[in-house]
Amino acid sequence: MKTAEPPKQSEMNPADQAPPGTAGTGDSLCPECSGKGTVNGRRCEACGGTGIVIEGVGGA
């Protein structure tokens, strides 16, 4: 079984609200996998298997 590589820092995952490093954003646990990176034994598609999504903070 081939292991998927985590996304590169500049790539966005489907659940990200903005690219990494965008002002007014921060890391949050993925709502689909609760930060585990997997759903039903498979890589979480929402976060790309990282368990983290980029979200706006402070009303951004």
PDB file of N, CA, C and O in Angstrom, chain B, residues numbered from 101:
ATOM      1  N   MET B 101       0.841  -1.176   0.000  1.00  0.00           N
ATOM      2  CA  MET B 101       0.000   0.000   0.000  1.00  0.00           C
ATOM      3  C   MET B 101       0.888   1.241   0.000  1.00  0.00           C
ATOM      4  O   MET B 101       1.770   1.369   0.849  1.00  0.00           O
ATOM      5  N   LYS B 102       0.670   2.130  -0.916  1.00  0.00           N
ATOM      6  CA  LYS B 102       1.466   3.336  -1.039  1.00  0.00           C
ATOM      7  C   LYS B 102       0.923   4.406  -0.094  1.00  0.00           C
ATOM      8  O   LYS B 102      -0.285   4.637  -0.030  1.00  0.00           O
ATOM      9  N   THR B 103       1.823   5.051   0.631  1.00  0.00           N
ATOM     10  CA  THR B 103       1.434   6.100   1.570  1.00  0.00           C
ATOM     11  C   THR B 103       1.393   7.432   0.844  1.00  0.00           C
ATOM     12  O   THR B 103       2.328   7.783   0.123  1.00  0.00           O
ATOM     13  N   ALA B 104       0.315   8.170   1.032  1.00  0.00           N
ATOM     14  CA  ALA B 104       0.181   9.478   0.390  1.00  0.00           C
ATOM     15  C   ALA B 104       1.090  10.484   1.086  1.00  0.00           C
ATOM     16  O   ALA B 104       1.229  10.474   2.310  1.00  0.00           O
ATOM     17  N   GLU B 105       1.701  11.343   0.295  1.00  0.00           N
ATOM     18  CA  GLU B 105       2.543  12.387   0.860  1.00  0.00           C
ATOM     19  C   GLU B 105       1.674  13.537   1.318  1.00  0.00           C
ATOM     20  O   GLU B 105       0.665  13.832   0.678  1.00  0.00           O
ATOM     21  N   PRO B 106       2.039  14.204   2.419  1.00  0.00           N
ATOM     22  CA  PRO B 106       1.274  15.364   2.849  1.00  0.00           C
ATOM     23  C   PRO B 106       1.400  16.479   1.820  1.00  0.00           C
ATOM     24  O   PRO B 106       2.394  16.540   1.097  1.00  0.00           O
ATOM     25  N   PRO B 107       0.414  17.358   1.743  1.00  0.00           N
ATOM     26  CA  PRO B 107       0.477  18.425   0.752  1.00  0.00           C
ATOM     27  C   PRO B 107       1.630  19.383   1.034  1.00  0.00           C
ATOM     28  O   PRO B 107       2.045  19.547   2.181  1.00  0.00           O
ATOM     29  N   LYS B 108       2.140  20.010  -0.017  1.00  0.00           N
ATOM     30  CA  LYS B 108       3.190  20.998   0.147  1.00  0.00           C
ATOM     31  C   LYS B 108       2.598  22.222   0.833  1.00  0.00           C
ATOM     32  O   LYS B 108       1.391  22.454   0.770  1.00  0.00           O
ATOM     33  N   GLN B 109       3.446  22.997   1.482  1.00  0.00           N
ATOM     34  CA  GLN B 109       3.007  24.123   2.289  1.00  0.00           C
ATOM     35  C   GLN B 109       2.159  25.117   1.501  1.00  0.00           C
ATOM     36  O   GLN B 109       1.256  25.722   2.079  1.00  0.00           O
ATOM     37  N   SER B 110       2.410  25.311   0.208  1.00  0.00           N
ATOM     38  CA  SER B 110       1.677  26.297  -0.573  1.00  0.00           C
ATOM     39  C   SER B 110       0.363  25.764  -1.131  1.00  0.00           C
ATOM     40  O   SER B 110      -0.443  26.538  -1.646  1.00  0.00           O
ATOM     41  N   GLU B 111       0.134  24.463  -1.039  1.00  0.00           N
ATOM     42  CA  GLU B 111      -1.079  23.873  -1.581  1.00  0.00           C
ATOM     43  C   GLU B 111      -2.222  23.972  -0.580  1.00  0.00           C
ATOM     44  O   GLU B 111      -2.020  23.858   0.629  1.00  0.00           O
ATOM     45  N   MET B 112      -3.426  24.188  -1.104  1.00  0.00           N
ATOM     46  CA  MET B 112      -4.607  24.234  -0.252  1.00  0.00           C
ATOM     47  C   MET B 112      -5.335  22.902  -0.322  1.00  0.00           C
ATOM     48  O   MET B 112      -5.339  22.234  -1.356  1.00  0.00           O
ATOM     49  N   ASN B 113      -5.949  22.526   0.788  1.00  0.00           N
ATOM     50  CA  ASN B 113      -6.812  21.357   0.840  1.00  0.00           C
ATOM     51  C   ASN B 113      -8.255  21.826   0.707  1.00  0.00           C
ATOM     52  O   ASN B 113      -8.538  23.006   0.913  1.00  0.00           O
ATOM     53  N   PRO B 114      -9.173  20.924   0.367  1.00  0.00           N
ATOM     54  CA  PRO B 114     -10.566  21.319   0.173  1.00  0.00           C
ATOM     55  C   PRO B 114     -11.200  22.061   1.352  1.00  0.00           C
ATOM     56  O   PRO B 114     -12.035  22.938   1.132  1.00  0.00           O
ATOM     57  N   ALA B 115     -10.833  21.743   2.581  1.00  0.00           N
ATOM     58  CA  ALA B 115     -11.443  22.389   3.746  1.00  0.00           C
ATOM     59  C   ALA B 115     -10.756  23.695   4.148  1.00  0.00           C
ATOM     60  O   ALA B 115     -11.253  24.400   5.027  1.00  0.00           O
ATOM     61  N   ASP B 116      -9.620  24.033   3.520  1.00  0.00           N
ATOM     62  CA  ASP B 116      -8.930  25.283   3.842  1.00  0.00           C
ATOM     63  C   ASP B 116      -9.737  26.477   3.344  1.00  0.00           C
ATOM     64  O   ASP B 116     -10.330  26.441   2.266  1.00  0.00           O
ATOM     65  N   GLN B 117      -9.745  27.534   4.154  1.00  0.00           N
ATOM     66  CA  GLN B 117     -10.432  28.762   3.764  1.00  0.00           C
ATOM     67  C   GLN B 117      -9.493  29.734   3.061  1.00  0.00           C
ATOM     68  O   GLN B 117      -9.945  30.674   2.406  1.00  0.00           O
ATOM     69  N   ALA B 118      -8.178  29.510   3.196  1.00  0.00           N
ATOM     70  CA  ALA B 118      -7.164  30.365   2.576  1.00  0.00           C
ATOM     71  C   ALA B 118      -5.854  29.591   2.499  1.00  0.00           C
ATOM     72  O   ALA B 118      -5.685  28.584   3.187  1.00  0.00           O
ATOM     73  N   PRO B 119      -4.922  30.060   1.659  1.00  0.00           N
ATOM     74  CA  PRO B 119      -3.617  29.402   1.600  1.00  0.00           C
ATOM     75  C   PRO B 119      -2.852  29.569   2.908  1.00  0.00           C
ATOM     76  O   PRO B 119      -3.073  30.544   3.626  1.00  0.00           O
ATOM     77  N   PRO B 120      -1.954  28.634   3.234  1.00  0.00           N
ATOM     78  CA  PRO B 120      -1.146  28.763   4.441  1.00  0.00           C
ATOM     79  C   PRO B 120      -0.367  30.079   4.444  1.00  0.00           C
ATOM     80  O   PRO B 120       0.149  30.508   3.412  1.00  0.00           O
ATOM     81  N   GLY B 121      -0.290  30.710   5.613  1.00  0.00           N
ATOM     82  CA  GLY B 121       0.456  31.951   5.744  1.00  0.00           C
ATOM     83  C   GLY B 121      -0.337  33.210   5.466  1.00  0.00           C
ATOM     84  O   GLY B 121       0.197  34.312   5.597  1.00  0.00           O
ATOM     85  N   THR B 122      -1.598  33.077   5.084  1.00  0.00           N
ATOM     86  CA  THR B 122      -2.428  34.238   4.801  1.00  0.00           C
ATOM     87  C   THR B 122      -2.700  34.993   6.103  1.00  0.00           C
ATOM     88  O   THR B 122      -3.047  34.392   7.120  1.00  0.00           O
ATOM     89  N   ALA B 123      -2.539  36.310   6.060  1.00  0.00           N
ATOM     90  CA  ALA B 123      -2.802  37.131   7.246  1.00  0.00           C
ATOM     91  C   ALA B 123      -4.242  36.937   7.703  1.00  0.00           C
ATOM     92  O   ALA B 123      -5.152  36.843   6.880  1.00  0.00           O
ATOM     93  N   GLY B 124      -4.446  36.878   9.017  1.00  0.00           N
ATOM     94  CA  GLY B 124      -5.790  36.728   9.574  1.00  0.00           C
ATOM     95  C   GLY B 124      -6.290  35.299   9.587  1.00  0.00           C
ATOM     96  O   GLY B 124      -7.480  35.063   9.793  1.00  0.00           O
ATOM     97  N   THR B 125      -5.389  34.328   9.368  1.00  0.00           N
ATOM     98  CA  THR B 125      -5.779  32.915   9.399  1.00  0.00           C
ATOM     99  C   THR B 125      -4.901  32.157  10.383  1.00  0.00           C
ATOM    100  O   THR B 125      -3.861  32.646  10.823  1.00  0.00           O
ATOM    101  N   GLY B 126      -5.342  30.959  10.713  1.00  0.00           N
ATOM    102  CA  GLY B 126      -4.566  30.105  11.594  1.00  0.00           C
ATOM    103  C   GLY B 126      -4.956  28.654  11.415  1.00  0.00           C
ATOM    104  O   GLY B 126      -5.925  28.339  10.725  1.00  0.00           O
ATOM    105  N   ASP B 127      -4.191  27.769  12.044  1.00  0.00           N
ATOM    106  CA  ASP B 127      -4.464  26.335  11.977  1.00  0.00           C
ATOM    107  C   ASP B 127      -5.613  25.972  12.912  1.00  0.00           C
ATOM    108  O   ASP B 127      -5.751  26.535  13.998  1.00  0.00           O
ATOM    109  N   SER B 128      -6.429  25.030  12.473  1.00  0.00           N
ATOM    110  CA  SER B 128      -7.525  24.516  13.285  1.00  0.00           C
ATOM    111  C   SER B 128      -7.641  23.024  13.001  1.00  0.00           C
ATOM    112  O   SER B 128      -7.210  22.553  11.948  1.00  0.00           O
ATOM    113  N   LEU B 129      -8.216  22.287  13.931  1.00  0.00           N
ATOM    114  CA  LEU B 129      -8.443  20.864  13.696  1.00  0.00           C
ATOM    115  C   LEU B 129      -9.460  20.681  12.574  1.00  0.00           C
ATOM    116  O   LEU B 129     -10.445  21.413  12.481  1.00  0.00           O
ATOM    117  N   CYS B 130      -9.202  19.708  11.741  1.00  0.00           N
ATOM    118  CA  CYS B 130     -10.115  19.404  10.641  1.00  0.00           C
ATOM    119  C   CYS B 130     -11.467  18.941  11.202  1.00  0.00           C
ATOM    120  O   CYS B 130     -11.510  18.053  12.054  1.00  0.00           O
ATOM    121  N   PRO B 131     -12.560  19.534  10.733  1.00  0.00           N
ATOM    122  CA  PRO B 131     -13.875  19.137  11.229  1.00  0.00           C
ATOM    123  C   PRO B 131     -14.317  17.752  10.747  1.00  0.00           C
ATOM    124  O   PRO B 131     -15.201  17.142  11.349  1.00  0.00           O
ATOM    125  N   GLU B 132     -13.716  17.259   9.679  1.00  0.00           N
ATOM    126  CA  GLU B 132     -14.104  15.961   9.138  1.00  0.00           C
ATOM    127  C   GLU B 132     -13.464  14.802   9.893  1.00  0.00           C
ATOM    128  O   GLU B 132     -14.114  13.784  10.135  1.00  0.00           O
ATOM    129  N   CYS B 133     -12.196  14.948  10.267  1.00  0.00           N
ATOM    130  CA  CYS B 133     -11.473  13.842  10.918  1.00  0.00           C
ATOM    131  C   CYS B 133     -11.104  14.146  12.364  1.00  0.00           C
ATOM    132  O   CYS B 133     -10.465  13.325  13.021  1.00  0.00           O
ATOM    133  N   SER B 134     -11.491  15.294  12.861  1.00  0.00           N
ATOM    134  CA  SER B 134     -11.193  15.724  14.238  1.00  0.00           C
ATOM    135  C   SER B 134      -9.695  15.734  14.531  1.00  0.00           C
ATOM    136  O   SER B 134      -9.274  15.456  15.654  1.00  0.00           O
ATOM    137  N   GLY B 135      -8.895  16.056  13.518  1.00  0.00           N
ATOM    138  CA  GLY B 135      -7.459  16.170  13.702  1.00  0.00           C
ATOM    139  C   GLY B 135      -6.683  14.878  13.561  1.00  0.00           C
ATOM    140  O   GLY B 135      -5.463  14.874  13.729  1.00  0.00           O
ATOM    141  N   LYS B 136      -7.358  13.780  13.259  1.00  0.00           N
ATOM    142  CA  LYS B 136      -6.682  12.483  13.144  1.00  0.00           C
ATOM    143  C   LYS B 136      -5.983  12.286  11.805  1.00  0.00           C
ATOM    144  O   LYS B 136      -4.989  11.563  11.729  1.00  0.00           O
ATOM    145  N   GLY B 137      -6.484  12.913  10.757  1.00  0.00           N
ATOM    146  CA  GLY B 137      -5.902  12.758   9.429  1.00  0.00           C
ATOM    147  C   GLY B 137      -6.492  11.603   8.642  1.00  0.00           C
ATOM    148  O   GLY B 137      -6.207  11.447   7.454  1.00  0.00           O
ATOM    149  N   THR B 138      -7.319  10.787   9.301  1.00  0.00           N
ATOM    150  CA  THR B 138      -7.950   9.657   8.609  1.00  0.00           C
ATOM    151  C   THR B 138      -9.440   9.595   8.946  1.00  0.00           C
ATOM    152  O   THR B 138      -9.875  10.031  10.012  1.00  0.00           O
ATOM    153  N   VAL B 139     -10.197   9.047   8.018  1.00  0.00           N
ATOM    154  CA  VAL B 139     -11.622   8.789   8.208  1.00  0.00           C
ATOM    155  C   VAL B 139     -11.877   7.367   7.726  1.00  0.00           C
ATOM    156  O   VAL B 139     -11.627   7.043   6.564  1.00  0.00           O
ATOM    157  N   ASN B 140     -12.371   6.527   8.615  1.00  0.00           N
ATOM    158  CA  ASN B 140     -12.634   5.118   8.286  1.00  0.00           C
ATOM    159  C   ASN B 140     -11.403   4.426   7.706  1.00  0.00           C
ATOM    160  O   ASN B 140     -11.504   3.643   6.761  1.00  0.00           O
ATOM    161  N   GLY B 141     -10.235   4.726   8.289  1.00  0.00           N
ATOM    162  CA  GLY B 141      -9.005   4.070   7.866  1.00  0.00           C
ATOM    163  C   GLY B 141      -8.387   4.608   6.595  1.00  0.00           C
ATOM    164  O   GLY B 141      -7.393   4.059   6.118  1.00  0.00           O
ATOM    165  N   ARG B 142      -8.941   5.657   6.036  1.00  0.00           N
ATOM    166  CA  ARG B 142      -8.410   6.254   4.807  1.00  0.00           C
ATOM    167  C   ARG B 142      -8.012   7.699   5.062  1.00  0.00           C
ATOM    168  O   ARG B 142      -8.527   8.347   5.974  1.00  0.00           O
ATOM    169  N   ARG B 143      -7.096   8.191   4.252  1.00  0.00           N
ATOM    170  CA  ARG B 143      -6.647   9.577   4.359  1.00  0.00           C
ATOM    171  C   ARG B 143      -7.844  10.513   4.223  1.00  0.00           C
ATOM    172  O   ARG B 143      -8.658  10.366   3.311  1.00  0.00           O
ATOM    173  N   CYS B 144      -7.941  11.466   5.131  1.00  0.00           N
ATOM    174  CA  CYS B 144      -9.031  12.434   5.093  1.00  0.00           C
ATOM    175  C   CYS B 144      -8.864  13.327   3.872  1.00  0.00           C
ATOM    176  O   CYS B 144      -7.815  13.945   3.686  1.00  0.00           O
ATOM    177  N   GLU B 145      -9.881  13.393   3.056  1.00  0.00           N
ATOM    178  CA  GLU B 145      -9.832  14.206   1.840  1.00  0.00           C
ATOM    179  C   GLU B 145      -9.961  15.694   2.153  1.00  0.00           C
ATOM    180  O   GLU B 145      -9.444  16.523   1.405  1.00  0.00           O
ATOM    181  N   ALA B 146     -10.635  16.043   3.234  1.00  0.00           N
ATOM    182  CA  ALA B 146     -10.859  17.452   3.566  1.00  0.00           C
ATOM    183  C   ALA B 146      -9.559  18.169   3.925  1.00  0.00           C
ATOM    184  O   ALA B 146      -9.343  19.311   3.518  1.00  0.00           O
ATOM    185  N   CYS B 147      -8.693  17.497   4.689  1.00  0.00           N
ATOM    186  CA  CYS B 147      -7.449  18.128   5.145  1.00  0.00           C
ATOM    187  C   CYS B 147      -6.211  17.553   4.465  1.00  0.00           C
ATOM    188  O   CYS B 147      -5.095  17.986   4.753  1.00  0.00           O
ATOM    189  N   GLY B 148      -6.387  16.601   3.585  1.00  0.00           N
ATOM    190  CA  GLY B 148      -5.252  15.987   2.904  1.00  0.00           C
ATOM    191  C   GLY B 148      -4.449  15.065   3.795  1.00  0.00           C
ATOM    192  O   GLY B 148      -3.312  14.722   3.471  1.00  0.00           O
ATOM    193  N   GLY B 149      -5.030  14.656   4.921  1.00  0.00           N
ATOM    194  CA  GLY B 149      -4.360  13.734   5.816  1.00  0.00           C
ATOM    195  C   GLY B 149      -3.511  14.408   6.887  1.00  0.00           C
ATOM    196  O   GLY B 149      -2.842  13.724   7.662  1.00  0.00           O
ATOM    197  N   THR B 150      -3.528  15.735   6.942  1.00  0.00           N
ATOM    198  CA  THR B 150      -2.727  16.444   7.934  1.00  0.00           C
ATOM    199  C   THR B 150      -3.441  16.586   9.268  1.00  0.00           C
ATOM    200  O   THR B 150      -2.792  16.732  10.304  1.00  0.00           O
ATOM    201  N   GLY B 151      -4.770  16.546   9.259  1.00  0.00           N
ATOM    202  CA  GLY B 151      -5.551  16.759  10.476  1.00  0.00           C
ATOM    203  C   GLY B 151      -5.761  18.226  10.792  1.00  0.00           C
ATOM    204  O   GLY B 151      -6.412  18.565  11.781  1.00  0.00           O
ATOM    205  N   ILE B 152      -5.210  19.101   9.956  1.00  0.00           N
ATOM    206  CA  ILE B 152      -5.276  20.542  10.188  1.00  0.00           C
ATOM    207  C   ILE B 152      -5.834  21.247   8.957  1.00  0.00           C
ATOM    208  O   ILE B 152      -5.509  20.892   7.824  1.00  0.00           O
ATOM    209  N   VAL B 153      -6.678  22.251   9.192  1.00  0.00           N
ATOM    210  CA  VAL B 153      -7.182  23.103   8.125  1.00  0.00           C
ATOM    211  C   VAL B 153      -6.858  24.560   8.460  1.00  0.00           C
ATOM    212  O   VAL B 153      -6.660  24.903   9.626  1.00  0.00           O
ATOM    213  N   ILE B 154      -6.804  25.406   7.447  1.00  0.00           N
ATOM    214  CA  ILE B 154      -6.541  26.823   7.619  1.00  0.00           C
ATOM    215  C   ILE B 154      -7.880  27.557   7.655  1.00  0.00           C
ATOM    216  O   ILE B 154      -8.681  27.451   6.727  1.00  0.00           O
ATOM    217  N   GLU B 155      -8.114  28.308   8.744  1.00  0.00           N
ATOM    218  CA  GLU B 155      -9.386  29.032   8.907  1.00  0.00           C
ATOM    219  C   GLU B 155      -9.108  30.483   9.257  1.00  0.00           C
ATOM    220  O   GLU B 155      -8.050  30.823   9.786  1.00  0.00           O
ATOM    221  N   GLY B 156     -10.082  31.330   8.950  1.00  0.00           N
ATOM    222  CA  GLY B 156     -10.004  32.723   9.356  1.00  0.00           C
ATOM    223  C   GLY B 156     -10.160  32.838  10.851  1.00  0.00           C
ATOM    224  O   GLY B 156     -10.935  32.094  11.452  1.00  0.00           O
ATOM    225  N   VAL B 157      -9.432  33.766  11.470  1.00  0.00           N
ATOM    226  CA  VAL B 157      -9.542  34.005  12.906  1.00  0.00           C
ATOM    227  C   VAL B 157      -9.904  35.457  13.161  1.00  0.00           C
ATOM    228  O   VAL B 157      -9.574  36.337  12.365  1.00  0.00           O
ATOM    229  N   GLY B 158     -10.567  35.699  14.247  1.00  0.00           N
ATOM    230  CA  GLY B 158     -10.903  37.075  14.623  1.00  0.00           C
ATOM    231  C   GLY B 158     -11.831  37.760  13.648  1.00  0.00           C
ATOM    232  O   GLY B 158     -11.759  38.976  13.467  1.00  0.00           O
ATOM    233  N   GLY B 159     -12.713  36.983  13.010  1.00  0.00           N
ATOM    234  CA  GLY B 159     -13.664  37.579  12.064  1.00  0.00           C
ATOM    235  C   GLY B 159     -13.070  37.857  10.704  1.00  0.00           C
ATOM    236  O   GLY B 159     -13.696  38.533   9.888  1.00  0.00           O
ATOM    237  N   ALA B 160     -11.877  37.353  10.435  1.00  0.00           N
ATOM    238  CA  ALA B 160     -11.234  37.590   9.142  1.00  0.00           C
ATOM    239  C   ALA B 160     -11.906  36.802   8.050  1.00  0.00           C
ATOM    240  O   ALA B 160     -11.496  36.878   6.892  1.00  0.00           O
TER     241      ALA B 160
END
